[in-house]
């Protein structure tokens, strides 16, 4: 199993969710986060004063899928989240040792 973690722009969430559903993803976790990368934030003017905004709002998606599905999920997220502008995000893939569905006691891929 693979854990796929993606940081995306917030307005892309629904498009990414629909695309993942179409490739067979049955669940995901979404967390509102703030961060920066190459984008490094920006400055804003509020009531005549200039402020540095160093951490930008992002969404962190976490999806656990069977090994065979991971490449399709990564590609799907990348296509759906793409705007071509700086700050589109990052995708990380990690190995998952095991999973357990609390309600039924199922483990491994059956728990997904």
C-alpha positions in Angstrom: 0.0 0.0 0.0 1.1 3.6 -0.6 0.3 6.8 1.2 0.1 9.7 -1.2 0.4 13.2 0.3 -0.4 16.1 -1.9 -0.3 19.9 -1.2 -2.6 21.7 -3.6 -4.2 25.1 -4.0 -7.5 25.3 -2.1 -9.7 26.2 -5.2 -8.6 22.9 -6.9 -10.0 20.6 -4.3 -13.3 19.7 -5.9 -11.7 19.1 -9.3 -9.1 16.8 -7.7 -11.8 15.0 -5.7 -13.9 14.3 -8.8 -10.8 13.1 -10.7 -9.7 10.8 -7.9 -13.2 9.3 -7.6 -13.2 8.6 -11.3 -10.0 6.5 -11.0 -11.3 4.4 -8.1 -10.3 6.3 -4.9 -12.9 5.6 -2.3 -11.7 8.0 0.5 -9.3 10.7 1.4 -8.4 13.1 4.2 -8.1 16.8 3.6 -6.5 19.3 6.0 -6.2 23.0 5.7 -2.5 23.9 6.1 -0.2 26.9 5.5 3.2 26.7 3.9 5.7 28.0 1.4 8.1 26.6 -1.1 9.8 28.4 -4.0 6.8 30.7 -4.0 8.1 32.2 -0.7 4.9 34.2 0.0 4.1 37.7 -1.0 3.3 41.2 0.4 -0.1 42.7 0.8 -1.3 46.1 1.6 -4.0 46.4 4.3 -5.3 49.8 5.4 -2.2 51.5 4.0 0.3 49.3 5.7 2.4 46.7 3.8 2.4 43.2 5.4 4.6 40.2 4.4 2.5 37.0 4.0 5.1 34.2 4.3 2.8 31.2 4.7 0.2 30.7 2.0 -3.0 28.7 2.4 -2.9 25.2 0.9 -4.8 21.9 1.3 -3.1 18.7 2.3 -4.6 15.6 0.8 -3.8 12.2 2.2 -4.9 9.1 0.2 -3.9 5.4 0.9 -4.2 3.1 -2.1 -3.1 -0.3 -3.2 0.4 -0.3 -4.8 -0.9 -0.9 -8.3 -3.2 2.2 -8.1 -0.6 4.6 -6.8 0.9 5.8 -10.1 -2.5 6.5 -11.5 -3.5 8.5 -8.4 -0.3 10.6 -8.5 -0.8 11.3 -12.2 -4.5 12.2 -11.6 -3.7 14.6 -8.8 -1.0 16.2 -10.8 -3.3 16.8 -13.8 -6.3 18.0 -11.8 -4.2 20.3 -9.6 -2.2 21.8 -12.4 -2.6 25.5 -13.2 0.9 26.1 -14.7 1.6 28.8 -12.1 4.1 28.8 -9.2 2.6 27.3 -6.1 0.7 24.4 -7.8 2.0 22.1 -5.0 3.9 18.9 -4.4 3.0 15.2 -4.3 4.9 12.6 -2.1 4.5 8.8 -2.1 5.4 6.7 1.0 5.1 3.0 1.8 2.4 2.0 4.3 3.1 -1.0 6.5 -0.5 -1.9 7.4 -4.0 -0.5 7.7 -6.9 -1.5 10.0 -10.5 -0.7 9.6 -11.7 -0.1 13.2 -15.3 -1.0 12.6 -14.8 -4.5 11.0 -11.2 -5.4 12.0 -10.2 -5.8 8.4 -6.5 -5.3 7.7 -4.2 -4.5 4.8 -5.8 -3.6 1.4 -9.2 -4.9 2.6 -9.3 -2.1 5.1 -9.1 0.6 2.4 
